[in-house]
Amino acid sequence: MRTGMTGKMLNNKFLISLLSGALILLHVLWESYHGGVTSHNLLAREDLPAISNWWGVVSLPILTWITLNAIEVRAKKANSASTPVFKSARGFFIGGLIFGLTMAALWEYNMEEFMPYLLLLPLVLALWIPTYRLEGLLGFVLGMAYTFGGVLPIMIGLVLLLLSFIVFKGIRGGIRALIRLIGK
């Protein structure tokens, strides 16, 4: 039996997933009554396919569900619905949310020339912390959803997650192994 805030959150995965879908649905409905639902072209190029913000109504609840399941699996591996697992998840979520909001603000205020440099931040941080966690992706997507919808941030975020995983496990792991080898 789960206890504490973590247990309540994990027991309510379905409701939390529905809530995330309701948030994006409200946004899309607002868009539909204020000029139409926005579509975003991949890589902001008109010659590439456009993805409607309507897809976020499906993608965001699925991402939320998957993220909450990943947290639950980590908590089970820690042998309980432990507070440290939840605090870690909350920290990565808030970090991802701040990152997503910052990226969205750069776009909204026509400062997109800084975005490629900011996109490198999770990769640099991956040398020290596991920035590939799904809760960071969920925060990132929620932070960018108002500006970019619910699908494009997932696509960008998945690429960042993969690259962060490679940096954390591969490069960081290789550096640590090399340091251990030199230390012998």
Secondary structure, DSSP 8 states (H G I E B T S, - for coil): ---HHHHHHHHTHHHHHHHHHHHHHHHHHHHHTTT---EEEGGG-TTS-EEEGGGHHHHHHHHHHHHHHHHHHHHHHTTS--HHHHHHHHHHHHHHHHHHHHHHHHHHTT-GGGHHHHTTHHHHHTTTS-TT-HHHHHHHHHHHHHHHTTTHHHHHHHHHHHHHHIIIIIIIHHHHHHHHHHH-
